[in-house]
């Protein structure tokens, strides 16, 4: 589905960027969930281009340090990343 993924900055202040490489144009659903209480933080649909893509997730002012789940899915696959985000 995706060749590479990078999440930065970490520590973060009010946003994170997701950089990913896609083999072709496609639509994906991205969700960020707090693993402690399964609270959905962000849900967004994104159109990816072939090659490199940079997707900002903004408005994370109130997000605390902790473990989060980043899910990227489309009709063909679902990728789940467990990430620890640190507040700056």
N, C-alpha and C positions, 0 to 999 in steps of 0.2 A: 504494500500500500504506500508507505512513505519510506524514503531511503534514509533520511537523517532527521533528527529533531534536537533543538537546543532551546532551553528556557533560561532567560536572564532578564534583568540583573537579579542576583540572589546573593546578598541581602537586597531587598526591594524597598521602595518607599510607598508609591501609590499605583504602580503598574508593573506588569511583567510583559515581556515579549516572547512569543513562540516563533522560532524560525524552523521551517521544515522544507524539505525537498520533496516534490511530488513528480512522479513519472509522467503525468498527464494532467489536463484540466479536469477538475472534479469538485463536487460540493461535499463538504464535511460538516458535521455537527461537533462542536467543541464544548465540553462541560468541565467545570472546575468545582470539585466537591470537597468539603471539609471531612476528613476521615474520622474525626472524633465523634461527630454527631450526625454524619451523613447529610449535612445541610448543603444544598445547592448554592454555590456562590455566584456562578456565571454560566449561562447557556447561550451559545451563539452559533448561527449558521454562517459559514465562510466559503466563498468560492476560491479555490486554489488554482493557480496557474501552473503550467508545466515548468519545472525548475524550482528555483528558490522562492519562498514566500515568507513574509514577516507579518505576524498577527499580534497587535497589541491588545492586552486585556487591561483596561483602565478602571479607575474607581475602587481600588483596593485599599483605601485609607484605613478602614476599620478591620482589615484582616490581621489576625494575630500570627505569631510564630506558630508553626505546627506542620503536621503531615496532611497533605492534600492529594487528591486523585485527579489527574488530568485525563480525560477520555476524549479520543478523537475517533469518530466513526462515520461510515458511509454505508451504502447498500451492500458493499462487498466485504468489509472488515471492520473490526473494532480494536483499537489499540488503547491500552490502559497503562498510564505511567504513575507511579507513586513517587511523589516529590516532597521534600521538606523545604518550606519557604521560611525565610528569616526576615524579619522586619528591620529596616535600617533605622 
